[in-house]
């Protein structure tokens, strides 16, 4: 999707920036991946015995596919609400660096903290990836409105997929539902590879993929965290070593 030039007077309207944000979902394959993912989540919620209303509310409040799967599976297996909340909180830590990297792209001297509350909630993998692609083309003063539109459009897609997946759950096999959920990490991997421009980015990605099988042999349950920290640290060290003094 082509946006107006960054100095165009068309950006003078926050409402128009919001609409362009909503339209931006039509230009990303990740919207289809998100649809398929939440299709599987709707089917999973149906199979676990949760109501459609509860499923839609959890999508709105949790807004993270893996965390929502944790909620459904932990509560469905008989865990308490406190146990499920702790598990989701630990899972949500992975989103903190994404929020930290997105918010500075939106702030202006006039930005209040409450202006960023909805953006922080909407920031997940898909929104973070698309912010890196779209925000350089959006004037800073209209970026919050644009991200609101983009995020709300993604939520609407997910809610629609929840309903369809929930209704069709009777005809969706458990294997197919599980396979659909795998689209999210695969799409994130390919999007990260596409956006890797610097040597440090490529090195971190390659090392992460290489070290993960070794980390999984430790059977610690922290294989992704260990391989990611090791790969990122090595890539950062190489970047600092190559940087001019």
N, C-alpha and C positions, 0 to 999 in steps of 0.2 A: 504494500500500500504506500502510495506516495503522499507525503505530507507537504503542506505549504512551506515555502522558505521560512527560515527561523525568524526573519525580520519582517514577515508579511503582516499587514494590518488585520488579516483574518484571525490572528491569534489574540486579538483584543478581547474576545469573548471567552469567559471560562466555560460557559455552557457548550460552545462549539468545540473547545478543547476536550471536554468530557465526551462529546459525541464521537470525536475522532479516536479517542481512547477505546470506546466501545467498538468502533469499526475496525480497530487494529487487530482484533482477534481473528478476523477473516483472512489475514495474511500470514498466519503462523500455523504450521503443522502441529504445534504443541496443543492447540485447541482441540484437535481431533484426538490426540493422545489423552488429554484430560477427559474428554468425553468417554473414551473407552475405559479409562481407569475408574471413573465414577459409575459407569455402567456395571462394572464388576463389583464395586462397593455396594451398590443398590442390591445386586443379586446376593452378595454375602450377607447383608443385613436381613434380607428376607429369609435366607436359609438358617440364620441364627435365631430367628424368632422375634426380631425387633419390628416395630410398626413403621409405616411409611413416614408418619409425622416425626417420629423420633429420628429417623435416618436423615430427613431433610434438615432438622434442627442441628444435628451433630455436624453436618456438612457446613452449615453457616457458622457454628461456633468454633469448631476445630480447624477447619479449612487447611487440611494437610492430609493427603491420601494415606501415607504410611501410619500417621498418628491415628487417623480414623479407623484403620484396620486394627490397630492395637486396642482401641476402645471397644470395638465390636467383638473381637476375639477374647479379650480378657473378661469383659462382662458376660459374654456368652458362655464362657467356661466356668462361671461361678465366682469370679474374683469380686472383691468389694469395690465400691466407687473410689475409695481412697487409694487402693492398689492400682486401679486403672488410671487415676489422675497422676500418680507418681510416674507410671510408665510413659504416659503421654508427655509429661513435662520433660523427662529425660530425652525422649525422642525429639521434642521441639527445640532442644539446644542447638541442633544442626542448623536451624533457621536463623539463629541469632547473627552469625556473620553476614548473612544475606541482608537482613534488616539494617545492620550497621553500614553496609556498603551502599545501600539504596538511599537512605535518608539524607546523607550529605548532598546527593544529586538533586534534591528537591528543595532544600532550605534556601530561603532568602532572608535578608535582614528583617523583613516584616513577618516572617513565619512564626506562628505561635505553636507551642507544643501540642495543643489539642488538634491543630490542623493535620498532624501526622499520625493520630491514633488509628484512623481507618486504614491508612497506608501501611502502617506497621502490621495490622491484623491481616491485610490482604497479601503481604509479602510472603510468598512461598516459592518453590522452585520455578514454576512456569512464569510467574510475574517477574521474578528476579532476572531470569534469562531475557525476557522481552524488554525489561527496563534498560538493560545494557545495550539493546539494539535500537530502541526508539527514542530514549530520552535525549541523546545528543542532537536530535532533529527537532526538539521541542523547546521553546523559550523557557527559561528557568521559572518565570512567574506563572506559567501555565502547566507546569509539570505535575503538580498535585492533582489538579482537575483531570488531566490526561490519565494519570495512574488510577484515579478513582473510577473512571470510565472503563479502563482496561480490566481492572480487578473485578468490578461488578459484573462485567460481561462474562468473565471466566467463571464467576460464581453461578451465574444464571445457566451457563452451559452445564456445569456440574450438577446443579439441582435437576435440570431436565434429564440428564443421564441417570441420576438416582431413580427418578420415577420410572423411566423406561426399563432400567435394569431390575428394579423391584417387581414390576408387573410381569416381566418376561422371565423371572427367576425360575419358574417351574420348568421352562424348556432350556435353561442354560446349565450345562454340566459343570461340576465343580472344577474339572480340569480346565475347561475353557475360561471360566471366571478367573482362575489363578493365572492363566496365560495372559489374559487381558491386563491384569494388574502389573505384569512385568514390563508393559510398554512405557510406564513412567520412568523407571531408572534407565532404560535403554535410550529413551528420548533425551533425558538429561545428559547422558554420556555423549551422544552424538552432538547435542547442542554445545556442550562444553568443548568438544573437539573442534567444532566449527569456529568458536569464538577464541580459540587459543592462537594468539598472534605472536607473543613473545616466546623466546627460548625457555624461560622459566615456566611458562604456562604449559608448553608441550612436555617439558621434562617432568613436571609434577604429575601430569596426566599419565604419561607412559610408566613412570616409576610406581604410581599408585596401582595401575593395572598389573604390573609385574610383581610387586611386593604383596599384593592381597593373597594369592595362593599360599605364600610362605607364612603370612600372618595367620591364615586360617588353620594351619597345622598346629598352632598353639592351643586351640580349643578354649580360648579365653572368653569368647563372646564379644571381644573388642577388636575383632580382626579388621573391620573397616576403619575404625578410629586409629588403630596402630599403623596400618599401612598408609592412611591419609596423612597422619602427622609426620611419619618418617619421610614420605615422598615430598611433602610440602617443605619440610625443613631442609632437605638436600637441595631441592630446586632453589629455595631462597639463598642458600649458601653459594650455589653456583652463580646466581644472579649478582650477589654482592661481590664475589670474587672477580667477575667480569666487568663490574661497574668501574668507570674511570675514577681515579682518586681525586 
